[in-house]
Amino acid sequence: MVVETTETTPPKTALLGRWIAGFWISFLSIVFGLIVWEIAARFFIDPFFLPPVSAIVAGAIELIERGLLFQHIAISLFRIITGFILGSLVAIPLGLIIGSYMPVRQIFDPYIHFLRFIPALALTTLFLVWFGVGEVSKILLVMYSTGFIVVINTATGVVTTHKNKKLAAETLGASTWQIFWFVTVPAAVPSMYVGMRLALAGSFLVIVAVEMLAAESGLGYLIWTSKLYFRIDWMFVGIFLLGFFGLLTDYAWKMLGRHWLRRYVRETANY
């Protein structure tokens, strides 16, 4: 008896070809957008308000020659990544506990849903008074904005774990700890993954606002102080770099999901 099988997973060559085609489509889309921007800024819009792309590149080169650009990039990325990682390390265990135990959820829910509606920007001055004007206050503000997103998504992933999975594990003789570690946590990984991805974007938003108000370095500081010199091109350099590094970190996060967490977030990491 011959059993016919159908291949559900495309071969690697087909996946590679699909990836290359998608890359070129995105690349050409970016090039087309930059060309439209250059033409519009040169011929239809006052360059003072919207500098052409070539002027923005020249502004970036000037900042590099002055030894400023890489310094601003490094300090902003340090604040973002450090705050994001520390915030996630605190938020994930807390979210797992809150989602698993109703009494703990009832204790923490009022605080979480009260504080998460207070933006980090509103606490900037208070954090500066409490923790000083150094890096600690800025990193803690990123942790603050990151933590609530990750906590809520993680707890939601735990709460929405299908009961049949837990019952099946219990029927097979699994202990409460084994059910938590081998059933609940893997089921919550997709929600954790999405929460951390959203929190990463939130980290960029917070650090720019904080650097504009209470910093002497960073891309937000560069954008804010450029107005003093009427350097709109420098503003766009900072804005472009924020978008570029945001895109880069988001892409890296998707690659992490597709390769290291493929078993859990195969569908979630596709967009």
C-alpha positions in Angstrom: 0.0 0.0 0.0 1.4 3.4 -1.1 0.6 6.3 1.1 0.8 9.7 -0.5 2.2 12.5 1.6 1.9 16.2 0.9 4.7 18.6 1.9 3.4 21.3 4.1 6.6 23.2 4.7 8.2 24.9 1.7 11.8 23.9 0.9 14.6 26.1 2.1 15.4 27.3 -1.4 11.8 28.5 -1.8 11.9 30.3 1.5 15.3 31.9 0.6 13.9 33.0 -2.7 10.8 34.5 -1.0 13.0 36.3 1.5 15.2 37.8 -1.2 12.2 38.9 -3.2 10.7 40.5 -0.1 14.0 42.3 0.7 14.3 43.8 -2.7 10.7 45.0 -2.7 11.2 46.7 0.6 14.5 48.1 -0.5 13.1 49.6 -3.7 10.2 51.0 -1.8 12.6 52.9 0.5 14.7 54.1 -2.4 11.6 55.4 -4.2 10.4 57.2 -1.1 13.8 58.9 -0.6 13.8 60.0 -4.3 10.3 61.5 -3.9 11.4 63.2 -0.7 14.5 64.7 -2.5 12.6 66.0 -5.4 9.8 67.4 -3.3 12.2 69.2 -0.9 14.2 70.7 -3.8 11.5 71.9 -6.0 8.2 72.1 -4.2 8.9 72.7 -0.5 11.0 75.2 1.3 14.2 73.3 2.3 14.3 75.1 5.6 11.2 73.3 6.7 11.9 70.0 4.9 15.6 69.5 4.0 16.3 67.2 1.1 17.8 63.8 1.9 21.2 64.9 0.6 21.3 67.8 3.1 20.4 65.4 5.9 23.2 63.1 4.9 25.6 66.1 4.8 24.4 67.1 8.3 25.1 63.6 9.6 28.6 63.7 8.1 29.2 67.1 9.9 28.1 65.6 13.2 30.4 62.7 12.7 33.3 65.0 11.9 32.6 66.9 15.1 32.7 63.6 17.1 29.1 64.0 18.3 26.9 61.6 16.4 28.2 58.2 17.6 28.3 59.5 21.1 24.6 60.4 21.0 23.7 57.1 19.4 25.7 55.0 21.9 24.2 56.7 25.0 20.6 56.4 23.7 20.9 52.8 22.8 22.6 52.0 26.1 19.6 53.6 28.0 17.0 51.9 25.8 18.5 48.4 25.9 19.5 48.5 29.6 16.1 49.7 30.7 14.3 47.3 28.4 16.2 44.2 29.6 16.0 45.1 33.3 12.3 46.0 33.0 11.5 42.7 31.3 13.5 40.7 33.8 11.3 42.2 36.6 8.1 42.1 34.7 8.1 38.5 33.3 8.3 36.7 36.7 5.8 39.2 38.2 3.4 38.6 35.3 3.7 34.8 35.6 2.9 35.0 39.3 0.0 37.5 38.9 -1.6 35.4 36.1 -1.2 32.1 38.1 -2.6 33.1 41.5 -5.9 34.9 41.9 -5.1 36.4 45.4 -1.8 37.9 44.0 -3.7 39.2 41.0 -6.3 40.9 43.3 -3.5 42.5 45.3 -1.5 43.9 42.4 -4.2 44.7 39.8 -5.3 48.0 41.3 -1.7 49.2 41.4 -0.8 48.0 37.9 -3.9 49.5 36.2 -3.5 52.7 38.2 0.2 53.3 37.5 0.2 52.1 33.8 -2.0 55.1 32.9 0.5 57.5 34.4 3.0 58.2 31.5 6.7 58.1 32.3 7.0 61.6 31.1 4.9 62.8 34.0 7.3 61.2 36.4 10.5 62.6 34.9 11.0 65.4 37.3 10.1 63.2 40.3 12.6 60.6 39.2 15.3 63.2 38.8 14.7 64.4 42.3 14.7 60.8 43.7 17.6 59.3 41.7 19.6 62.2 40.4 20.3 63.5 37.0 22.6 60.6 36.0 21.8 57.5 34.1 19.9 55.7 36.9 16.9 58.0 36.6 16.7 57.6 32.8 17.1 53.8 32.9 14.4 53.5 35.6 12.0 55.6 33.5 12.5 53.2 30.6 12.0 50.2 33.0 8.8 51.9 34.3 7.4 52.2 30.8 8.5 48.7 29.7 7.4 46.9 32.8 3.7 47.4 32.7 3.4 46.3 29.0 5.3 43.1 29.7 3.5 42.4 33.0 0.0 42.7 31.5 0.8 40.7 28.3 2.5 37.9 30.4 -0.3 37.7 32.9 -2.8 37.6 30.0 -0.9 34.7 28.4 -1.1 32.8 31.7 -4.7 33.4 32.3 -5.7 32.5 28.7 -3.9 29.2 28.8 -6.4 26.5 27.8 -7.6 24.5 30.8 -7.6 21.3 28.8 -3.8 21.5 28.6 -3.5 21.7 32.4 -6.1 18.9 32.9 -4.3 16.6 30.5 -1.0 17.2 32.3 -2.7 16.7 35.7 -4.2 13.4 34.4 -0.7 12.2 33.4 0.4 12.8 37.0 2.2 16.1 36.6 2.7 18.1 39.8 1.5 21.7 40.2 5.1 23.0 39.6 5.5 20.8 36.5 2.2 22.1 35.1 3.3 25.6 35.7 6.8 25.2 34.2 6.0 22.8 31.3 2.4 23.9 30.4 1.6 27.4 31.6 5.0 29.1 30.8 5.3 27.7 27.2 1.7 28.7 26.6 2.4 32.2 27.8 5.5 32.7 25.7 3.7 34.2 22.6 2.1 36.8 24.8 5.4 37.6 26.5 7.1 37.9 23.1 4.5 40.3 21.8 4.5 42.3 25.1 8.3 42.7 24.9 8.2 43.7 21.3 5.6 46.4 22.1 7.7 47.4 25.2 10.8 47.8 23.0 9.0 50.4 20.9 7.8 52.1 24.0 11.4 52.3 25.3 12.3 54.4 22.2 9.4 56.8 22.8 10.2 57.3 26.5 13.9 57.9 26.1 13.5 60.5 23.5 11.1 62.5 25.7 13.4 62.1 28.7 16.5 63.1 26.8 14.7 66.2 25.5 13.8 67.3 29.1 16.6 66.1 31.3 19.7 65.0 29.5 22.9 66.5 27.9 23.4 63.6 25.4 21.4 61.2 23.3 19.4 61.4 20.1 16.5 63.1 21.9 18.9 65.8 23.2 20.3 66.2 19.7 16.8 66.8 18.2 15.9 69.2 21.0 19.0 71.3 21.0 19.2 71.5 17.2 16.5 74.2 17.3 18.9 76.5 19.1 21.0 76.6 15.9 18.1 76.4 13.5 19.6 73.1 12.2 16.6 71.3 10.9 18.9 68.9 9.1 20.3 67.8 12.4 16.8 67.2 13.7 16.1 64.9 10.8 19.4 63.1 11.4 18.2 62.3 14.9 14.7 61.4 13.7 16.1 59.1 11.0 18.4 57.4 13.3 15.6 56.7 15.8 13.6 55.1 13.1 16.5 53.2 11.7 17.6 51.7 15.0 13.9 51.0 15.9 13.5 49.1 12.7 16.8 47.3 13.3 15.9 46.2 16.8 12.4 45.2 15.8 13.8 43.1 13.0 16.3 41.5 15.3 13.5 40.7 17.7 11.5 39.0 15.0 14.6 37.0 14.0 15.0 35.9 17.6 11.4 34.7 17.6 11.7 32.9 14.3 14.8 31.0 15.2 15.2 30.7 19.0 11.5 30.7 19.9 10.2 29.2 16.7 8.4 26.4 18.6 6.3 28.9 20.5 5.9 32.1 18.4 6.0 30.8 14.8 2.9 32.7 13.8 3.5 35.7 16.0 6.9 36.4 14.7 5.8 36.6 11.0 4.8 40.3 11.3 
